[in-house]
Amino acid sequence: MDKKKKTRVELRKNRSKPPRPNSWTRGFQDHGYVDEATANDERVRAKGDLSRYRTIIQDGAPSGTDQEMPAVGSDGCQLGRVIKVFGLQSVVEGVDGVTYRCAVRGLLKSLMTDERSIVTTGDRVWFKADGNGEGMIERVEPRHGVLTRESRGREHVLVSNVDQLVIVVSLVEPDLKPHLIDRYLATATMGQLAPIICLNKADRVESWRMQSLIGAYSQLGIPALLTSAVTGQGLERLRAMLSDRATVFSGQSGVGKSSVLNAIQPELSLRVRTVSDVNQKGRHTTTTAELIKLTFGGWVVDTPGVRQLGLWDIIPEEVEGFFPEFRPYVALCGFPDCTHTHEDRCAVKVAVDRRQIGVRRYHSYIGLFNGTRDE
């Protein structure tokens, strides 16, 4: 018999105060309770913080798992994977290959969390089907391999349970932004994703101009591919890297994520649009992240384009860990708490001056460090 345990969990504070009846003040006056009113400096409160906690029953799970998720019964519950999330609904594929349109159990939505949504694309969930193609998500299993970002002061998990991140950037329209690549690489490190850099629209530039950039990332052990959805350049190599893996594609709007996927597997028929002639920015075509099965094995997620990529829940002291080329020099700095920004006797800055560390990568570090300090 499975061992169960009871746990107190915190609920969202924005649901803490139920609305009072509109006639409450009038009723107070009509019934003559004014004389018994509290003094002006007194406050009448409910049960305080205790009113925002609830006891739930959990499975006897080992340490390291999500300790806030309720247990699920064996009767009627089945394991599935979230294929797509739109609004308050999720499309879940069960182990039998059938998809269900599911809502989320009210308790899960009330759990205290920094996430913008309790369920995201790629999640493995336990749900109950009602027999009419619909169901209710009862529990979300612990995640691995997540792509996340900061959104309005909260964590926005774009996709979970994937193996690698393909960072799609365009060489023209919109212009290449190497610093955005470095922010994605930091995000991949945080989410434990293997990064692949896809330099798209290679048919519109001279390839030799990109060799120094490709070489810089290759030295860090990060594959960088020149690709073109028009000529097919680099797509065979990319297809081989996607085979039998779960992969998320991400990048700015207009860089060609959907076009590359359509070229790899034409049956996808993903919507594509051109770049604006006015501001050279991409137009949003993909509106929600969706898990798509590949015919040659594996899964892929095409995510909506991003304008900015804010890193979630990091402090300035952690930023150097996202730059592996710094590691041989950090211990040689004159100060144990060196930030590699303004200090004298900084071995990292000396390595930059000697071109042992790329100047562009160092500038990315400074931008991430200062941006994190301001957040």
C-alpha positions as CSV (number, residue, x, y, z in Angstrom):
1,M,0.0,0.0,0.0
2,D,1.4,3.4,-1.0
3,K,2.3,5.6,1.9
4,K,0.5,9.0,1.9
5,K,1.4,12.1,3.9
6,K,-0.3,15.4,4.7
7,T,1.4,18.7,3.9
8,R,0.4,22.3,4.4
9,V,0.8,24.3,1.2
10,E,0.6,28.0,0.6
11,L,-2.0,29.5,-1.7
12,R,-1.9,32.6,-3.9
13,K,-2.3,35.8,-1.8
14,N,-4.3,37.5,-4.6
15,R,-7.2,35.2,-3.7
16,S,-7.0,35.8,0.0
17,K,-9.9,38.2,0.6
18,P,-13.4,37.2,-0.6
19,P,-15.6,40.1,-1.8
20,R,-18.0,41.4,0.9
21,P,-21.7,42.0,0.1
22,N,-22.4,45.3,-1.5
23,S,-25.0,46.0,1.2
24,W,-22.7,45.3,4.2
25,T,-22.3,49.0,5.3
26,R,-26.0,49.8,4.9
27,G,-26.9,46.7,7.0
28,F,-24.4,47.7,9.6
29,Q,-26.0,51.1,10.1
30,D,-29.6,49.9,9.8
31,H,-29.2,47.3,12.6
32,G,-27.8,49.8,15.0
33,Y,-24.3,48.3,15.4
34,V,-22.5,51.6,15.2
35,D,-22.1,51.9,18.9
36,E,-20.3,48.6,19.0
37,A,-17.9,49.6,16.2
38,T,-14.2,49.4,16.8
39,A,-12.0,52.4,17.4
40,N,-10.5,54.1,14.3
41,D,-7.0,52.9,15.1
42,E,-8.1,49.2,15.4
43,R,-8.2,46.8,12.5
44,V,-10.5,43.8,12.1
45,R,-8.8,41.0,10.2
46,A,-9.7,37.5,9.3
47,K,-7.5,34.5,10.2
48,G,-4.3,36.2,8.9
49,D,-1.7,34.1,7.0
50,L,-3.2,30.8,8.3
51,S,-6.2,31.4,6.0
52,R,-3.9,31.1,3.0
53,Y,-2.8,27.6,3.7
54,R,-4.4,24.3,3.0
55,T,-3.7,20.7,3.9
56,I,-3.3,18.3,1.0
57,I,-2.5,14.6,0.8
58,Q,0.7,13.7,-1.1
59,D,2.3,10.5,-2.4
60,G,5.3,9.3,-0.3
61,A,7.7,10.7,-3.0
62,P,11.4,10.7,-2.5
63,S,13.2,13.9,-1.7
64,G,13.9,16.2,-4.6
65,T,10.4,16.0,-6.1
66,D,7.8,18.7,-6.1
67,Q,6.5,18.8,-2.5
68,E,3.5,20.9,-3.3
69,M,1.7,18.6,-5.7
70,P,-1.3,16.6,-4.3
71,A,-1.5,12.9,-4.6
72,V,-3.6,11.3,-7.3
73,G,-5.7,8.2,-7.0
74,S,-5.3,5.1,-9.2
75,D,-8.9,5.1,-10.1
76,G,-9.5,7.0,-13.4
77,C,-6.2,8.9,-13.5
78,Q,-3.8,8.4,-16.4
79,L,-0.4,9.9,-17.3
80,G,-0.2,12.2,-20.3
81,R,1.9,14.9,-21.8
82,V,0.8,18.5,-22.5
83,I,1.0,19.2,-26.2
84,K,-0.2,22.8,-26.2
85,V,-1.6,25.3,-23.7
86,F,-4.0,28.0,-24.8
87,G,-5.8,30.2,-22.3
88,L,-7.2,28.1,-19.4
89,Q,-7.2,24.9,-21.5
90,S,-4.5,22.4,-22.3
91,V,-4.3,19.7,-25.0
92,V,-3.0,16.5,-23.3
93,E,-1.9,13.4,-25.1
94,G,-2.5,10.2,-23.1
95,V,-0.4,7.1,-23.2
96,D,-2.9,5.6,-25.7
97,G,-2.1,8.4,-28.2
98,V,-5.5,10.0,-27.8
99,T,-5.6,13.8,-27.1
100,Y,-7.9,15.4,-24.6
101,R,-8.9,19.0,-23.9
102,C,-8.2,19.5,-20.2
103,A,-8.8,22.2,-17.6
104,V,-6.6,22.5,-14.5
105,R,-7.8,21.5,-11.1
106,G,-8.7,24.6,-9.0
107,L,-6.3,23.6,-6.2
108,L,-3.3,23.5,-8.6
109,K,-4.1,27.0,-9.9
110,S,-4.3,28.3,-6.3
111,L,-0.8,27.0,-5.2
112,M,1.6,29.7,-4.2
113,T,4.2,29.8,-7.1
114,D,6.4,32.3,-8.9
115,E,5.3,30.9,-12.2
116,R,2.9,32.7,-14.5
117,S,1.1,29.4,-15.2
118,I,1.1,26.1,-13.3
119,V,1.0,24.0,-16.5
120,T,3.1,24.5,-19.6
121,T,3.9,22.8,-22.9
122,G,5.9,19.6,-22.4
123,D,4.7,18.9,-18.8
124,R,4.0,15.3,-17.8
125,V,0.7,15.4,-16.0
126,W,-1.9,13.1,-14.3
127,F,-5.4,13.7,-15.6
128,K,-8.9,12.3,-15.4
129,A,-10.8,11.9,-18.7
130,D,-14.6,12.3,-18.7
131,G,-15.2,10.1,-21.8
132,N,-16.2,13.0,-24.0
133,G,-12.7,14.0,-25.1
134,E,-12.2,16.3,-22.1
135,G,-10.5,16.0,-18.8
136,M,-9.1,17.5,-15.6
137,I,-5.4,17.9,-14.8
138,E,-4.9,16.7,-11.2
139,R,-1.1,16.8,-10.8
140,V,2.1,18.0,-12.6
141,E,5.2,15.8,-12.4
142,P,8.6,17.4,-11.6
143,R,10.3,19.0,-14.6
144,H,13.7,18.7,-16.2
145,G,15.1,20.6,-19.2
146,V,13.2,23.9,-19.1
147,L,13.3,27.1,-21.2
148,T,12.2,29.9,-19.0
149,R,12.4,33.7,-18.9
150,E,11.3,36.6,-16.7
151,S,7.9,38.2,-17.5
152,R,6.5,41.0,-15.5
153,G,8.3,40.0,-12.3
154,R,7.3,36.3,-12.6
155,E,8.7,33.2,-14.1
156,H,7.4,32.3,-17.6
157,V,8.2,28.6,-18.4
158,L,8.0,28.4,-22.2
159,V,8.5,24.6,-22.4
160,S,9.6,21.8,-20.1
161,N,11.0,18.3,-20.4
162,V,13.1,18.9,-23.5
163,D,16.7,17.9,-24.2
164,Q,18.1,20.8,-26.2
165,L,17.6,24.4,-27.3
166,V,18.0,25.5,-30.9
167,I,18.8,29.2,-30.8
168,V,17.6,30.6,-34.2
169,V,19.1,33.9,-35.2
170,S,19.0,35.6,-38.6
171,L,22.0,37.1,-40.4
172,V,19.8,39.7,-42.0
173,E,16.3,41.1,-41.5
174,P,16.3,41.2,-38.5
175,D,20.0,41.8,-38.1
176,L,22.2,39.4,-36.2
177,K,22.4,40.1,-32.4
178,P,25.3,38.1,-30.8
179,H,24.5,39.4,-27.4
180,L,21.0,37.9,-27.6
181,I,22.7,34.6,-28.4
182,D,24.8,34.8,-25.2
183,R,21.6,35.5,-23.2
184,Y,20.1,32.4,-24.7
185,L,23.2,30.4,-23.8
186,A,22.9,31.5,-20.2
187,T,19.2,30.5,-20.2
188,A,20.2,27.1,-21.6
189,T,22.7,26.6,-18.8
190,M,20.1,27.5,-16.2
191,G,17.5,25.1,-17.7
192,Q,20.1,22.3,-18.3
193,L,19.5,22.3,-22.0
194,A,22.2,21.5,-24.7
195,P,22.4,24.6,-26.9
196,I,22.7,24.6,-30.7
197,I,23.1,27.9,-32.6
198,C,21.3,28.1,-35.9
199,L,22.5,31.1,-38.1
200,N,19.7,31.3,-40.5
201,K,19.2,33.1,-43.9
202,A,22.7,32.1,-44.8
203,D,21.8,32.4,-48.5
204,R,21.7,36.2,-48.2
205,V,25.3,36.7,-46.8
206,E,28.8,35.7,-47.7
207,S,29.5,32.7,-45.5
208,W,33.2,33.5,-44.8
209,R,32.1,36.6,-42.8
210,M,30.6,34.3,-40.2
211,Q,33.5,32.0,-39.7
212,S,35.0,33.9,-36.7
213,L,31.7,33.8,-34.9
214,I,31.2,30.1,-35.6
215,G,34.8,29.4,-34.5
216,A,34.3,31.3,-31.2
217,Y,31.3,29.2,-30.2
218,S,32.9,26.0,-31.5
219,Q,35.8,26.6,-29.1
220,L,33.3,26.6,-26.3
221,G,31.9,23.2,-27.5
222,I,28.7,24.8,-28.9
223,P,27.7,23.8,-32.4
224,A,26.9,26.7,-34.7
225,L,25.3,26.0,-38.1
226,L,24.7,28.1,-41.1
227,T,21.2,27.3,-42.4
228,S,18.9,28.4,-45.2
229,A,15.3,27.3,-45.6
230,V,15.6,28.5,-49.3
231,T,18.7,26.6,-50.4
232,G,18.6,23.8,-47.8
233,Q,22.1,24.6,-46.5
234,G,22.8,23.0,-43.2
235,L,19.4,21.4,-42.8
236,E,20.6,17.8,-43.1
237,R,23.0,18.3,-40.3
238,L,20.3,20.0,-38.2
239,R,17.9,17.2,-39.0
240,A,20.4,14.6,-37.7
241,M,20.8,16.6,-34.5
242,L,17.0,16.6,-33.9
243,S,16.5,12.9,-34.4
244,D,15.2,11.1,-31.4
245,R,15.6,14.2,-29.2
246,A,13.1,16.6,-27.7
247,T,14.0,20.1,-29.0
248,V,12.7,23.6,-28.5
249,F,13.3,26.3,-31.2
250,S,13.4,29.8,-29.9
251,G,14.5,33.2,-31.2
252,Q,13.2,36.6,-32.2
253,S,10.2,37.1,-34.4
254,G,11.1,36.9,-38.1
255,V,14.3,34.9,-37.8
256,G,12.8,31.9,-39.6
257,K,12.1,29.3,-37.0
258,S,8.9,28.1,-38.6
259,S,10.5,28.3,-42.1
260,V,13.4,26.1,-41.0
261,L,11.0,23.5,-39.5
262,N,8.8,23.5,-42.6
263,A,12.0,22.8,-44.7
264,I,13.0,20.0,-42.4
265,Q,9.5,18.4,-42.4
266,P,7.2,20.0,-45.0
267,E,4.1,18.2,-43.7
268,L,4.2,20.6,-40.7
269,S,2.9,23.5,-42.8
270,L,3.6,26.0,-40.1
271,R,2.5,29.6,-40.8
272,V,5.2,32.1,-41.8
273,R,5.2,35.8,-42.4
274,T,7.6,38.3,-43.8
275,V,9.6,40.9,-41.9
276,S,8.1,44.4,-41.6
277,D,9.5,46.8,-44.2
278,V,9.1,49.7,-41.7
279,N,11.2,48.6,-38.7
280,Q,12.8,45.4,-39.9
281,K,11.2,43.5,-37.0
282,G,9.5,40.2,-37.3
283,R,5.8,39.7,-37.2
284,H,4.4,37.2,-34.7
285,T,3.1,34.1,-36.5
286,T,3.5,31.4,-33.9
287,T,1.2,32.4,-31.0
288,T,1.6,29.4,-28.6
289,A,4.3,26.8,-28.0
290,E,3.2,23.4,-29.4
291,L,4.9,20.0,-29.1
292,I,5.1,18.5,-32.5
293,K,6.1,14.9,-33.4
294,L,8.8,14.5,-36.1
295,T,8.4,11.7,-38.7
296,F,12.1,10.8,-38.4
297,G,12.0,10.5,-34.6
298,G,11.8,13.0,-31.8
299,W,9.8,16.0,-30.8
300,V,10.1,19.7,-31.5
301,V,8.5,22.8,-30.1
302,D,8.1,26.0,-32.1
303,T,7.8,28.9,-29.7
304,P,6.5,32.4,-30.2
305,G,9.1,35.0,-31.1
306,V,10.6,37.1,-28.3
307,R,11.5,40.8,-28.3
308,Q,13.6,40.6,-25.1
309,L,14.9,37.7,-23.0
310,G,15.0,38.4,-19.3
311,L,16.8,35.9,-17.2
312,W,14.8,34.6,-14.2
313,D,16.0,34.5,-10.6
314,I,19.7,35.1,-10.9
315,I,22.1,37.4,-9.0
316,P,25.1,39.2,-10.4
317,E,27.6,36.8,-8.7
318,E,26.1,33.9,-10.7
319,V,26.7,35.5,-14.1
320,E,30.4,34.5,-14.5
321,G,29.3,30.8,-14.3
322,F,27.5,31.3,-17.7
323,F,30.9,32.1,-19.4
324,P,33.0,28.9,-19.3
325,E,36.0,30.7,-20.9
326,F,36.3,32.7,-17.7
327,R,37.0,29.6,-15.5
328,P,40.8,29.3,-16.0
329,Y,41.3,32.9,-14.9
330,V,38.8,33.5,-12.1
331,A,41.1,31.9,-9.5
332,L,44.0,34.1,-10.6
333,C,42.1,37.4,-9.8
334,G,43.6,39.6,-7.1
335,F,40.3,39.6,-5.1
336,P,38.2,36.5,-4.2
337,D,35.0,38.4,-4.8
338,C,36.2,40.0,-8.1
339,T,33.3,41.0,-10.4
340,H,35.6,41.4,-13.4
341,T,34.2,44.8,-14.1
342,H,36.2,47.6,-12.5
343,E,38.8,45.9,-10.2
344,D,42.6,46.1,-10.5
345,R,44.6,42.8,-10.8
346,C,41.6,41.1,-12.5
347,A,42.9,38.1,-14.5
348,V,39.8,38.0,-16.6
349,K,40.3,41.6,-17.8
350,V,43.9,40.8,-18.6
351,A,42.9,37.8,-20.6
352,V,40.5,40.0,-22.6
353,D,43.3,42.5,-23.3
354,R,45.4,39.6,-24.5
355,R,42.6,38.3,-26.7
356,Q,42.5,35.0,-24.7
357,I,38.8,35.8,-24.0
358,G,36.7,37.3,-26.8
359,V,36.0,41.0,-26.5
360,R,32.4,40.6,-27.7
361,R,31.8,37.8,-25.1
362,Y,33.2,40.0,-22.4
363,H,30.8,42.8,-23.4
364,S,27.9,40.3,-23.1
365,Y,29.1,39.5,-19.6
366,I,29.1,43.1,-18.6
367,G,25.6,43.6,-20.0
368,L,24.3,40.6,-18.2
369,F,26.0,41.6,-15.0
370,N,24.7,45.1,-15.0
371,G,21.2,44.1,-16.1
372,T,21.0,41.5,-13.4
373,R,22.1,44.0,-10.8
374,D,19.4,46.4,-11.8
375,E,16.6,43.8,-11.8
